[in-house]
Amino acid sequence: MSVRQSLLAILDQGPCYGYQLRHEFDRRTGSTWPLNVGQIYNTLERLERDGLVSRGDADEQGHVYWAITDAGSVEVAHWLSSPVQRGQATRDEVAIKLAMAATLPGVDVAGVIQSQRSESLQQRERLNAATYAGSGSDAEELAWSLVIASRIFAAEGELRWLDHVEERLAQHPQHAIGLGLTAERPRRGRPLNAERKARSPEPHLP
């Protein structure tokens, strides 16, 4: 989730102060990802440093309004028109846990999968039973329902992936995929694969 671009997109509608930004963010995301005001002001200060927003004077109630700059509006337009790229560096805790469990000797992988499946099923049930508790407009209820639907689909996707993990593990005896600690000692600062490649002879080309 990009707090930075979301706050910019709100400011593109007009100047706001910190608590106002939090309220507007909640309205547009179904209050699913609550932001604290400290996080908002830290983000605003970084945006100001980057020349994307400007800080105004405080009004008589002490509210400091922030306004978007032309460069900020350009970034908003670019964000909205560009797809979200899920980079390879993104770490999924469940995927890492199952990959570890599958390769650690002596681990009850089936038990790990069953525990996660139970949690994912409960999560899906909770989401399916959720009802809109706000009193806002139809647009706010729509925003909430879109976020809830996304989380339901994610839970269902995780359940299908767990089925896939079970199918893959059934193809391999546990003793065949357990990894003990390697005797190789990679050099500091060099990935193991790079070290292996460096030691491998160059292929003979005719």
C-alpha positions as CSV (number, residue, x, y, z in Angstrom):
1,M,0.0,0.0,0.0
2,S,1.4,3.4,-1.0
3,V,0.6,6.0,1.7
4,R,2.7,8.5,-0.2
5,Q,0.8,8.4,-3.5
6,S,-2.6,8.1,-1.7
7,L,-2.0,11.3,0.3
8,L,-0.8,13.0,-2.9
9,A,-4.0,11.9,-4.7
10,I,-6.1,13.4,-1.9
11,L,-4.2,16.6,-1.9
12,D,-4.7,16.8,-5.7
13,Q,-8.4,17.5,-4.8
14,G,-7.4,20.5,-2.7
15,P,-5.3,21.5,0.4
16,C,-5.8,19.5,3.6
17,Y,-4.4,19.4,7.1
18,G,-3.2,16.2,8.8
19,Y,-6.3,14.9,10.5
20,Q,-8.3,15.8,7.5
21,L,-6.0,13.7,5.3
22,R,-6.5,10.8,7.7
23,H,-10.2,11.1,7.5
24,E,-10.2,11.4,3.7
25,F,-7.9,8.3,3.5
26,D,-10.3,6.3,5.7
27,R,-13.3,7.3,3.6
28,R,-11.6,6.1,0.4
29,T,-10.3,2.8,1.7
30,G,-13.1,1.6,3.9
31,S,-11.1,2.3,7.1
32,T,-9.3,-0.9,6.4
33,W,-5.7,0.4,6.8
34,P,-5.9,3.0,9.7
35,L,-3.1,5.6,9.6
36,N,-1.8,7.4,12.6
37,V,-1.3,11.1,12.3
38,G,2.5,10.8,13.0
39,Q,2.8,8.6,9.9
40,I,0.9,11.1,7.9
41,Y,3.1,14.1,9.0
42,N,6.3,12.1,8.4
43,T,5.1,11.3,4.9
44,L,4.1,15.0,4.3
45,E,7.6,16.1,5.3
46,R,9.2,13.7,2.9
47,L,6.9,14.9,0.1
48,E,7.8,18.5,0.9
49,R,11.5,17.6,0.8
50,D,10.9,16.1,-2.6
51,G,9.1,19.2,-3.9
52,L,5.7,17.4,-4.3
53,V,3.8,19.4,-1.6
54,S,4.1,22.8,0.1
55,R,3.3,23.7,3.6
56,G,1.0,26.6,4.3
57,D,0.6,28.8,7.3
58,A,-1.6,27.7,10.3
59,D,-5.1,29.0,10.4
60,E,-6.8,30.4,13.4
61,Q,-7.6,26.9,14.7
62,G,-4.0,25.9,14.4
63,H,-4.5,23.7,11.3
64,V,-1.5,23.7,8.9
65,Y,-2.8,23.1,5.4
66,W,-0.7,21.3,2.8
67,A,-1.0,21.8,-0.9
68,I,0.2,19.8,-3.8
69,T,2.7,21.2,-6.3
70,D,2.7,20.8,-10.1
71,A,5.3,18.1,-9.7
72,G,3.1,16.4,-7.2
73,S,0.1,16.4,-9.6
74,V,2.3,14.9,-12.3
75,E,3.3,12.1,-9.9
76,V,-0.4,11.4,-9.0
77,A,-1.3,11.2,-12.7
78,H,1.6,8.8,-13.3
79,W,0.6,6.6,-10.3
80,L,-3.0,6.3,-11.4
81,S,-2.1,5.4,-15.0
82,S,0.6,2.9,-14.1
83,P,0.1,-0.7,-13.0
84,V,1.3,-1.8,-9.6
85,Q,4.4,-3.9,-10.0
86,R,4.9,-6.6,-7.4
87,G,8.7,-6.9,-7.4
88,Q,10.6,-10.1,-6.8
89,A,11.9,-8.6,-3.5
90,T,8.4,-8.8,-2.0
91,R,8.5,-11.3,0.9
92,D,5.4,-13.3,1.7
93,E,5.6,-14.6,5.2
94,V,3.4,-17.6,4.5
95,A,5.3,-18.6,1.4
96,I,8.6,-18.3,3.2
97,K,7.3,-20.3,6.2
98,L,6.1,-23.1,4.1
99,A,9.3,-23.2,2.0
100,M,11.3,-23.4,5.2
101,A,9.1,-26.0,6.7
102,A,9.3,-28.1,3.6
103,T,13.1,-28.2,3.6
104,L,13.9,-28.4,7.3
105,P,14.4,-32.0,8.4
106,G,12.0,-33.4,10.9
107,V,9.3,-30.7,10.5
108,D,5.7,-31.8,10.4
109,V,4.9,-29.9,7.1
110,A,1.4,-31.3,6.9
111,G,0.7,-29.9,10.3
112,V,2.0,-26.5,9.3
113,I,-0.2,-26.5,6.2
114,Q,-3.3,-27.6,8.2
115,S,-2.7,-24.8,10.7
116,Q,-2.4,-22.2,8.0
117,R,-5.4,-23.6,6.1
118,S,-7.5,-23.3,9.2
119,E,-6.5,-19.7,9.6
120,S,-7.2,-18.9,6.0
121,L,-10.6,-20.5,6.1
122,Q,-11.5,-18.5,9.3
123,Q,-10.2,-15.3,7.6
124,R,-12.4,-15.9,4.6
125,E,-15.4,-16.7,6.8
126,R,-14.9,-13.5,8.8
127,L,-14.6,-11.4,5.6
128,N,-17.7,-13.0,4.0
129,A,-19.7,-12.2,7.2
130,A,-18.4,-8.6,7.4
131,T,-21.0,-5.9,7.0
132,Y,-20.5,-2.2,6.4
133,A,-20.6,-0.4,9.7
134,G,-20.2,3.1,8.4
135,S,-22.8,5.8,7.9
136,G,-21.3,7.4,4.9
137,S,-22.3,7.8,1.3
138,D,-22.8,5.0,-1.3
139,A,-19.3,5.9,-2.6
140,E,-17.8,5.1,0.9
141,E,-19.6,1.8,1.1
142,L,-18.4,1.0,-2.4
143,A,-14.8,1.7,-1.4
144,W,-15.2,-0.6,1.7
145,S,-16.8,-3.4,-0.4
146,L,-13.9,-3.3,-3.0
147,V,-11.3,-3.7,-0.2
148,I,-13.2,-6.5,1.4
149,A,-13.6,-8.3,-1.9
150,S,-9.9,-8.0,-2.5
151,R,-9.1,-9.6,0.8
152,I,-11.6,-12.4,0.2
153,F,-10.0,-13.2,-3.1
154,A,-6.6,-13.1,-1.5
155,A,-7.8,-15.7,1.2
156,E,-9.2,-17.9,-1.5
157,G,-6.0,-17.6,-3.5
158,E,-4.0,-18.7,-0.5
159,L,-6.2,-21.7,0.0
160,R,-5.7,-22.8,-3.6
161,W,-2.0,-22.3,-3.1
162,L,-2.0,-24.5,0.0
163,D,-3.6,-27.2,-2.1
164,H,-0.8,-26.8,-4.6
165,V,1.8,-27.1,-1.9
166,E,0.2,-30.3,-0.6
167,E,0.2,-31.8,-4.2
168,R,3.9,-30.9,-4.7
169,L,5.0,-32.3,-1.4
170,A,3.1,-35.5,-2.1
171,Q,5.4,-36.1,-5.0
172,H,8.5,-36.1,-2.8
173,P,9.3,-38.3,0.2
174,Q,10.1,-36.0,3.1
175,H,13.6,-37.5,3.6
176,A,14.4,-36.6,0.0
177,I,13.7,-32.8,0.3
178,G,15.0,-32.1,3.8
179,L,18.0,-29.9,3.6
180,G,20.7,-30.1,6.3
181,L,23.2,-27.3,6.7
182,T,25.6,-27.1,3.8
183,A,29.3,-27.7,4.3
184,E,30.1,-24.9,1.9
185,R,31.2,-21.6,3.4
186,P,30.3,-18.7,1.1
187,R,32.6,-15.7,1.2
188,R,31.3,-12.6,2.8
189,G,29.7,-10.3,0.3
190,R,29.4,-12.8,-2.4
191,P,26.3,-14.8,-3.1
192,L,26.7,-18.6,-3.0
193,N,25.6,-19.0,-6.6
194,A,28.1,-16.4,-7.8
195,E,30.9,-18.3,-6.0
196,R,29.9,-21.5,-7.6
197,K,29.9,-19.9,-11.0
198,A,33.3,-18.4,-10.4
199,R,34.7,-21.9,-9.5
200,S,33.0,-23.6,-12.5
201,P,35.2,-24.1,-15.6
202,E,34.2,-22.1,-18.7
203,P,32.2,-24.2,-21.2
204,H,34.2,-25.4,-24.2
205,L,33.0,-23.8,-27.4
206,P,33.7,-25.5,-30.7
